Amino acid sequence: MNNIWQLIPYHQIGDFKFGEARNVIREKMGQDYSSKTNTLGGKFISNTDYYPNPDIKFSFNEDDQLTAVEFFEQNLVLEALTFSEMSYKEIMEYLMKLDTEVEKSSEDIISKRLGVGFGRPDNINSSPTYAIVFKENYYEESKVNEVTQEDILKDLLGQDYEL
């Protein structure tokens, strides 16, 4: 499998198109994987398939359509720029030039305009801890937005716990 992944924002990453069916992704990958259904507060968040070689995770919505891809040790390329050759600080500066609404936190930096995000390392002069690419409106459509504080407490304390 090619370790260089060309990104076309909101459309595709490498040979994988956002909206593509989970079984198609599995056929293209053609290797062993582990699957998980992610919930929070008892509510569906996403389905994921993790492939250890390459170190990559695919996320799917309730209809098993591809919504995001997370890389841990890959070469992510946008136009002629290879992000894996850049430090987190360099990526942050680059994204802020292209997207005035970049979202920065202590954990990551997200450009919804470009459909990409990067995990913050302990030292910002180091490479990001991961890269995520996603379909348009990925965060806005996320089921996480529907989870209430009560749901989270029930998840932590047990579904039968009365608030």
VMD Tcl script that draws the C-alpha trace (Angstrom):
set ca {
  {0.00 0.00 0.00}
  {1.26 3.45 -0.93}
  {2.27 5.49 2.12}
  {1.70 8.83 0.39}
  {-1.91 9.98 0.63}
  {-3.02 12.82 -1.64}
  {-5.80 14.89 -0.07}
  {-8.58 16.53 -2.05}
  {-10.44 18.45 0.69}
  {-13.94 17.11 1.43}
  {-13.76 14.71 -1.52}
  {-11.16 12.01 -1.01}
  {-7.90 10.91 0.53}
  {-5.76 8.67 -1.64}
  {-8.08 6.11 -3.27}
  {-10.81 6.55 -0.64}
  {-13.77 8.83 -1.27}
  {-15.85 10.32 1.53}
  {-19.31 8.75 1.48}
  {-17.92 5.45 0.18}
  {-19.38 2.30 1.75}
  {-17.52 0.57 4.57}
  {-17.39 -2.77 2.70}
  {-15.76 -1.02 -0.30}
  {-13.07 0.45 1.99}
  {-12.46 -2.99 3.48}
  {-12.09 -4.52 0.00}
  {-9.64 -1.82 -1.04}
  {-7.56 -2.28 2.12}
  {-7.59 -6.08 1.71}
  {-6.13 -6.86 5.13}
  {-7.00 -7.62 8.74}
  {-8.59 -4.86 10.80}
  {-10.33 -4.36 14.12}
  {-13.74 -2.70 14.35}
  {-15.44 -0.68 17.01}
  {-18.74 1.12 17.50}
  {-18.14 4.34 19.43}
  {-20.83 5.59 21.77}
  {-21.08 8.36 24.32}
  {-23.86 8.52 26.82}
  {-25.37 5.47 25.14}
  {-25.69 7.36 21.84}
  {-24.03 6.32 18.58}
  {-21.01 8.44 17.60}
  {-19.31 6.46 14.84}
  {-18.14 3.07 13.61}
  {-14.41 2.69 13.08}
  {-12.12 0.20 11.36}
  {-8.49 0.26 12.44}
  {-5.70 -1.10 10.26}
  {-2.33 -1.57 11.96}
  {-0.36 -1.64 8.70}
  {-0.48 1.15 7.70}
  {-1.36 2.76 11.05}
  {-4.72 4.21 9.98}
  {-8.32 4.46 11.22}
  {-11.43 4.92 9.06}
  {-14.59 6.41 10.62}
  {-18.11 5.78 9.34}
  {-21.56 7.20 10.06}
  {-24.66 5.17 10.99}
  {-25.13 4.27 7.32}
  {-21.53 2.93 7.19}
  {-20.38 5.68 4.82}
  {-16.83 7.02 5.16}
  {-16.72 10.32 7.07}
  {-13.10 10.64 8.26}
  {-9.67 9.04 8.08}
  {-7.09 9.30 10.85}
  {-3.38 8.75 10.16}
  {-0.71 8.07 12.72}
  {2.44 7.56 10.61}
  {1.69 8.43 7.00}
  {2.65 11.04 4.43}
  {-0.36 13.32 3.97}
  {-0.01 15.56 0.91}
  {-2.09 18.62 0.02}
  {-1.13 20.06 -3.34}
  {2.71 19.96 -3.25}
  {2.95 20.15 0.54}
  {3.86 17.03 2.51}
  {2.66 17.54 6.08}
  {4.74 14.69 7.53}
  {7.86 16.70 6.69}
  {6.63 19.67 8.75}
  {6.56 20.40 12.47}
  {3.27 21.01 14.24}
  {4.22 24.69 14.52}
  {4.88 24.94 10.76}
  {1.57 23.23 10.00}
  {-0.26 25.55 12.38}
  {1.27 28.64 10.72}
  {0.44 27.29 7.25}
  {-3.18 26.48 8.15}
  {-3.70 29.89 9.76}
  {-2.66 31.57 6.48}
  {-5.26 29.59 4.53}
  {-8.07 29.52 7.06}
  {-8.80 32.47 9.36}
  {-11.22 30.30 11.34}
  {-8.76 27.55 12.31}
  {-9.73 26.02 15.65}
  {-6.81 25.60 18.06}
  {-6.88 23.81 21.39}
  {-4.39 22.26 23.76}
  {-4.97 18.94 21.97}
  {-5.12 19.77 18.26}
  {-5.65 22.22 15.42}
  {-8.58 21.81 13.01}
  {-9.24 23.52 9.69}
  {-12.85 22.86 8.74}
  {-12.27 24.88 5.56}
  {-9.59 22.41 4.40}
  {-11.10 19.31 6.00}
  {-7.97 18.49 7.99}
  {-6.71 18.47 11.57}
  {-3.53 17.59 13.44}
  {-2.81 16.30 16.95}
  {-0.60 18.53 19.08}
  {2.67 16.94 20.27}
  {4.27 17.87 23.61}
  {6.83 19.96 21.70}
  {5.27 22.03 18.89}
  {8.55 21.84 16.97}
  {7.96 18.08 16.61}
  {5.72 16.28 14.13}
  {1.98 16.07 14.91}
  {0.82 13.01 16.83}
  {-1.79 12.28 14.15}
  {-3.56 13.76 11.16}
  {-7.29 13.55 10.48}
  {-9.04 14.32 7.20}
  {-12.80 14.53 6.98}
  {-15.80 15.16 4.81}
  {-17.53 18.51 4.64}
  {-19.66 19.25 7.74}
  {-18.08 16.30 9.60}
  {-18.03 18.10 12.94}
  {-21.39 19.81 12.44}
  {-23.06 16.46 11.68}
  {-21.30 14.64 14.51}
  {-23.61 12.87 16.91}
  {-21.39 14.17 19.74}
  {-23.35 17.43 19.44}
  {-26.52 15.59 20.49}
  {-25.03 14.16 23.69}
  {-26.14 15.94 26.85}
  {-24.33 16.24 30.18}
  {-26.91 13.85 31.59}
  {-26.02 11.27 28.89}
  {-22.33 11.55 29.79}
  {-23.02 11.14 33.51}
  {-25.14 8.07 32.83}
  {-22.33 6.70 30.67}
  {-19.81 7.23 33.45}
  {-22.03 6.10 36.32}
  {-24.04 3.40 34.57}
  {-27.22 3.56 32.52}
  {-29.41 2.65 35.49}
  {-28.18 5.55 37.62}
  {-30.95 8.03 38.45}
  {-29.98 11.71 38.27}
}
mol new
graphics top color blue
foreach p $ca { graphics top sphere $p radius 0.5 }
foreach p [lrange $ca 0 end-1] q [lrange $ca 1 end] { graphics top cylinder $p $q radius 0.2 }
display resetview
